[in-house]
Amino acid sequence: RVTGVEGEEGLVRRARENAVRNGLEDVQFHVANLAEPSIAQNAWANERYDKVLLDPPRAGAREALPIIARCGAETVLYISCHPGSLARDAGILVHEHGFRLEAAGVMDMFPHTAHVESIALFCRGA
């Protein structure tokens, strides 16, 4: 089962169309701004998840981290276009929510610019 949450309605529509086109049935997609305090009231925000793939905007995912911590996920893969917000959120995941940083790296996806994508893998449990 996969649940996708995206702030851009057009991208959610495309995700739904792709799921149908590829015969994926156990998927659901929602439009939501993860920086809004009211996101915790959504039904999907109160379900359990094993793994979370997080790719927030430059501001990071501070508001969504309590929901991620509460959902029961043992693994969080965090992709960031801003190393500063990733560093802040990594501290929150580790020091406030019991995750540990397993691996981190940088990908130069845009070689003709100064921008890089940072990737961090967080795990909980033994």
Secondary structure, DSSP 8 states (H G I E B T S, - for coil): -EEEEES-HHHHHHHHHHHHHTT--SEEEEE--TTSGGGGGSGGGGS--SEEEE---TT-SGGGHHHHHHTT-SEEEEEES-HHHHHHHHHHHHHTT--EEEEEEEE-S-TTSS--EEEEEEE---
